[in-house]
Amino acid sequence: MMQIMWLLVVGCFLATASPAVTTERKMARAKELMGLKKWSVAIGLLRQENGPTAPASAEANVLLGQCDLALNDPKTALKHFGKATKLKGSEPFPRMALEGTADSYVALGEPLNAWVTWNQLLGLYPERAVYYMWGMSRARAQQKAYPEALVWLKQAIAKASDMKDKDILKQMREDLAGLYRSSGDVPSSVAVLKDLIARYPNNAAQYWFDLAGCYDSLYKGKFAEQLDALDKGVAAITASTGKDLQKRLRARHASVLYHDKQFNKAVAEFSVLVDDYPDSAAGWKCWIGRCYKDEGRKEDAQAIFLEIISKYPGARYTGEASCWLAKMDGMAGDIEHGLLWLDQHLEDCPEDEARVLMWKGEVLMEHGKYAEAIVFFNEQLRKYPQGNAAHATVVMRERVLEKL
């Protein structure tokens, strides 16, 4: 009897206390799930409390919008942030709703609407001006209005000098280097990147990599500056350097050595990449084959390209290897045999026809057979008018037309 009475008391307590307690707990649990990046589970929990379509609190709608953005669904996010704005909860949720609205517009590719929202936030919450000026800069950059983007970003950096969150300042300086480069002011980008290297040595590998890209723009056809930057970038790699950046740095270093005709060093670098990144081995071996070909080591080049064709099935690299074999036969005076490599590749990988047509035209063009080359270029553009192969074909076709 006592047990039944205790259960009744507990039941009455839960019945009277559960709505508020449940809501508070669900919100807290939803935030925990978001912290674990379990976005869909968090959405399900938030919807349980207030119905399947329209949660009734500003906080719930803000959290739903943040989950939507994390799931790359900015349209739905925009709806939730809009509902949160209309519900007018207590701060910080009205502010967070507007910030989410601006982020949603950015994700939707609507920079003008994003800029208007950031500007509205700047007027409402001047104490957070750094973030909003930064957002306005990014919105203008998305519109390619680089001069104005630079103005807003410089103002944000000036205001951020006293901020405790120094990582924000670092990110804005990184944006400044990128903005200068996008605007065509490469020397200013170089200056900012050198400053970043001095300020943030732990991130130097990335900045040296970016500097190499700037030097590529500044010194076309000259590689000393690039190689110096890439040498220093490789030397700056630490245990905390991201694996993808390490791979890109070393691959760029090897390819620049190739273009600088330092073939032995390039082969050594690409060979290390083959061992360290076996999933991309076919691509690295294509580069090794090119080194051998340009160095005059025809038999070694052929062996590498034949290995790729036999060992790495699939269109991408077997196609490139077949193309190089075709070009080598063409250089030896046997164009017809060279084209057979491409015919065989097309038989094995019919989905690669666009590139095969381009390559056939390229092989013929390189050996002065312009009338035959134009036939393949025209067919490629007729059948596959879109894509990277079409762009390259247009360029080569224009060169052929100049010869005819």
Secondary structure, 3 states (H helix, E strand, C coil): CHHHHHHHHHHHHHHHHHHHHHHHHHHHHHHHHHHCCCHHHHHHHHHHHHCCCCCCCHHHHHHHHHHHHHCCCHHHHHHHHHHHHHHCCCCCHHHHHHHHHHHHHHHCCCHHHHHHHHHHHHHHCHHHHHHHHHHHHHHHHHCCCHHHHHHHHHHHHHHHCCCCCHHHHHHHHHHHHHHHHHHCCHHHHHHHHHHHHHHCHHHHHHHHHHHHHHHHHHCCCCCHHHHHHHHHHHHCCCCCCCHHHHHHHHHHHHHHHHHCCCHHHHHHHHHHHHHHCHHHHHHHHHHHHHHHHHHCCHHHHHHHHHHHHHHCCCHHHHHHHHHHHHHHHHHCCCHHHHHHHHHHHHHHCHHHHHHHHHHHHHHHHHCCCHHHHHHHHHHHHHHCCCCHHHHHHHHHHHHHHHHC
